[in-house]
Amino acid sequence: MRLITRYVLLELLKVFGVTLTVMTVMMLLVGAAQEAMLQGVGPAPLLRMMPYLLPNALRFAVPGTVLFAACSVFGRMSSSNEITATKSLGISPMVLIAPALVLSFVLSLVTVWLNDLAVSWGREGVHGVVLQSVEEIAYGMLKTQRSYSTNKFSINVMSVEGRKLVQPTVVFQGENDSPPMTLTAREAEMFCNLQKNVLTIVLVDGAMEMEGRVSVRFRDSVEHEIPLKQATNKEEDTEGPSHLPLWRIPQELQATGLKIEQLEKTMAAEAAFHILSGDYLKLNGSDWRTRRDKLRIAKERIHRLETEPWRRWATGFSCLCFVMVGAPLAVRLRNSDLWTSFAICFLPILLVYYPLLALGVDRAKDGALPPYSVWLGNIILMLAGLWLMRKVNRY
């Protein structure tokens, strides 16, 4: 019995290891290409990003890879009558499937950890590499496209000679309702100061304009500092629920709950005061609408925070759900062509699991459904897997 278990487990690990390596490399290349296109980073920053991109590549590769391994191994065993032979010896087919279930359960726990690692440590690491390479990125874009822009500012140049920007035009977007500011110069240079977390632009012999009027002209050099977070295209809400590690979510839930309680108490007290004083118009004023918007945003954040742990655990345990369906289905198909078995197993998963997961996540974040509704797709796959395993056991 143990010999059969070791044999099945070894076959699964061999197929899983080879396939996971290929899939991970492909996804790493795709992720690196996306970052290169979005940020304009060069080869050196991309290499530094690889460790941070790895968890993201693995969390997507592992569920599909373990399903592929199960379909490959059990499809081949069934087509070569190995399962029929073991059953003739009085050994239940579930003994053969059990190692795949144990392996997929362990991989599910690993995938939950990878989900948490990718959206917290991995995302922050990639963003950190981009911040450290902002000077290189900006010069690279200016040399090739003669322009570089983010949501906060843009630079256009006539040409780039070494580190010198020839005839640059720098436009800074205004904060709130303030107008944009435009700086033009004969030449300029950029320097990245990681200690101060700023990108410094030194302009020589130019002018500053606001609202179309020349406000200041200068002959000597003028320095302007830009925070590194504003100097990149990768502006992220690092405090968003989807970017928080799991251990921080309970703290954020408590803090947001206290904020909601305080807002509700303040609004209730002010509403009572305005009603008693007969000043009903202030209940529909701009200040009151601002408070209602803050309360709505805080409640939406609560729903997202409550949904996020359920989502990460549900997507992680897709490994177990996939194998529960794929392994018995591959046995019943008795097809040695692993691609056919994989396609037949993956098609219902693609049509059922992922739409239900997306629906559950969206509705749970809106507060229309409880957070655990994100497990609906997993539960359906588990029930289908139990039904298929019962059929295989009678096979």
Disulfide bonds with the S-S distance in Angstrom:
none
